[in-house]
Amino acid sequence: RRGFEILKANPKENLLFPADWDSAFEDELYEMLKKYSFRIFIRDVIKHRKSFGIDDLLKYSTREWVERYVAFLLDKGIVERLAGDEYKLKSSTVFSFGDTLEWFVARVFEKEFSIPALWGVSLSGGKAGGDYDVIACLEGQLVYVEVKSSPPKNVEEIEIKAFLDRIDDLVPSMAIFLEDTQLRMKDKIAPFFEKALKKKRLKVKRLHEEIFCVKDRLFIINSSPDIINNLGFCTRHYLSAKGFW
């Protein structure tokens, strides 16, 4: 109805899945990805994908937890052991955590809120490029989520503008910019939005802790205390702000 054609959705080739994955594995990985420490760990594994040891992964987690996480990946066939105490990522197509994080966010919508969702969506017919990380359907209304797996220091102003351009193209009822970080959004990301929306005379307001919004439709969030909590907060606020009358 919006004049777009879906070119691709739910691509699995770049997910952190073993070759023989099944639904039981998906459920296990989903539960693990709820933990911020595991997501940070996975980013380091992908960074050192050709060869890494336990000591290479201790920047954000304790040795005990890293050893547990490596054992999980080894058991599930995601990594393999090399000589000595070194490991490598089995997949030759995974270079970023982004696709797997998009998959996880789509699963959160489906499993926690019974909201149908697609991830890794490519559309044709738009003016601003057709790549949409997650698209969901909330009570018949279109929701677009931009998912950032990199820390705020790696996010540039041009990416915020591109996100807003995609919103103008898609015209969703609700949009969310999700930065998978425990750091503050007020320091860098929220000011980017304030600057980008200044010409539209739209204000960015803080709703709760590091959750910000624009006109109760556009939400800017991090993953503290967790992704599920923050996505739930946004959907509740959006629905309740509309009111009955």
N, C-alpha and C positions, 0 to 999 in steps of 0.2 A: 504493500500500500504506500510505502514511502519511496518507491521507485528503485530500490536496491535489489541486487541479485546476490545470493549467498554463494561465494566461490569456495569457501572452506570453513569448516567448523569442527571442533573437538579433534584436532590432529594429535595423534599419539606418538609420532616418530621421534619427537624431542623430549618426551617425558622420561622421568627417572624410573622407568619400569624395567624389570628383567624381561628377557625374550619370552618366557613362558608364564607371564603374569595371568592372574585370574581375579575374580571378584573378591575373593578372600584376601588376596594381597592388597587390592585397592583399599579395602576396609582397614587393614593394618597400617598401611602407609598414611591413610587419612588421619588415623588416631595419632600417629607419630608427628605429623605435620602440624598438629594443634600446638605443639611445643615450640616456642620461639627459639630455644636453644638448639633444637634439632634442625630448624630451618637455617640458622646461622652456620651450623656444622655442615649442612649439605652444600651451602655456598662455598665453603672452604674445600670440600671434597671435589667439587666441580672445578674449582680454581686449580687444584693440584692433580687433576684427573689422570695424568699419565703416570704419576708415581708419588706416593705420599706415605708417611709414617704417622704414628700417633702424635709425635712431637710437632708435626706440621699443623696440627688441628687444635692446639691448646690455647689459641688467642682468646677465645670467648667461652670455653667450657673447661671443666676440670678433667683430669686424666681419666677418672672413674667413668664419667659420662661419655667421654669420647670413645673409650674402649667398649662401652655398651652399644653405642651407636654404630661403631664399625662392625661389631659382631652382628648386629641386626642387618646391615647392608650385605655382609658376607653370607649370612644365612639365607637371605632372599635372592642372592645371585646378582646383586647390583654392582658389587665390587669383587675382585678376585685377588688372591694373595700372590705376590711376586717373591723373589728371593729374600730370605731373612724376614724382617718385620715390615716390609713394604707392601703397599697395595696399589691397585689401579682401578679406575672406573671401567666397567666392561663395555658400556655403550660408546660407540664412536660418533654418535650424532648429538649427544648432550654437551653443549658448550655454555649453557646458561641455566639458572634456576627458574627463569621467568615463566617458561611454559608449564612447569610442574606447579608453580605457585598459582597460576591462572586456573589450572585444573582444580587445585585445592579450594580456591575461592568459589568456583562454580559448585563444587560438592557441598560447601558450607551452605549455600543457598538452598540446595536440594535436600540435604539431610537434616539441617537444623531448623529450616523455616518452610519446608515444602514448597519452595519456589523453583520452578523449572529454569535451568540456566545452560548456556553454551559458553565454551571458552575458545580462545584462539580463532575468533571469527574474522573472516575476510569478506568484505562486501565490495561490489562494483557499483558505479553510478554516483559516487560521492565526489565532492570537490576537495576534501581535505585528506584524502587517503582513506582506505577502507579497512584498516586494521583495528579491531575492537577486542580488548582482552577478555572481557566477560560481558555477556548480554543476558539479562534475566527478565522474567515476566512476573511482576508482583501484582496479583489480583487484576490481571488484564492490562497492566500498565508496564511500559518498557523501562527497564533499568540498565544503565551502562556503567560498568566499573573499569576504571583504569588501574592496573596493578603494577606497582613498582617494587622490584625485589632488591634494587640497589639502595644504599644509604642516601640520605638527603644530600650529602656533599657531592654526589655524582649526578644529581638531578639538576638540569639547567632550565632557565626561564623559557627557552624555546619549546621545551617539552610541555610546559603548562599551556602555552599558547596553542600548541598542536592539539592537546586534549580538549580545549575549549572550542577549537574549530571543528573537531569531530562531533562535539555536542551540537553545534549549530547545524551540522549535516544531518545527524540522526534524529534530532529533536526528541530525546527520551523524556519521560515524565520525571525521572529521577536520575541523578548521576553521582558517582562516588569516585574520588581520587584516593586510593589506598596506598600508603607508603609502609612497607613492611619494616618498621623500625620502632624501637622503644624510645627514640629521641624525640625532642619537642618539635612540633610542626610550626610553632609560632616563630622560631628563629629564622627559617629560610623559606619553607614551602608556602605558608600562609601569606607572607609578604609578596611572593611571586604572584599569587592569585589577586591580592589587593591591587598590585600594579597593573596586571592584565585586564582587570575588570573596571578600572578607574574610568575609562571612556564611556562605559555603559552606566556609570554612576551606581554601581552595585557594591554593596558593602559585605565584607566578610566578618561574621560574628562568631564568637566562641560560644558553643553550646554547653560543653562539659569537658573539663580537662583539655586534652589535645584533639577534641572533635570540633570542627568549625563548619559553618554552613553559609550558603548564599540563598536567600529567598526560600528557605526551607525545602529546597529541591536539589541543590548541589552541596555535597558533603566532602570535607577534606579530613581524612583520618589517618592515624598511625595504627600500630598493632599492640598498643598498651591499653589495658591489661592483656587483651588478646583479640584476634581478628573476629571471632564469633561474637563476642560481646559488642564490639564496635559496629559491626554490620547490623546486628540486631537493634542497637540504639538508633541507627540511621533509619531503618525501615519503620520502627515504631514512631519516631519523630515525624517522618514524612506523612505517615497515615493519620496520626493524631492531629497534626497541624492543619489538615484539610477541614477537619470538623464535620459535623453532620449537616448544619444549615449553610 
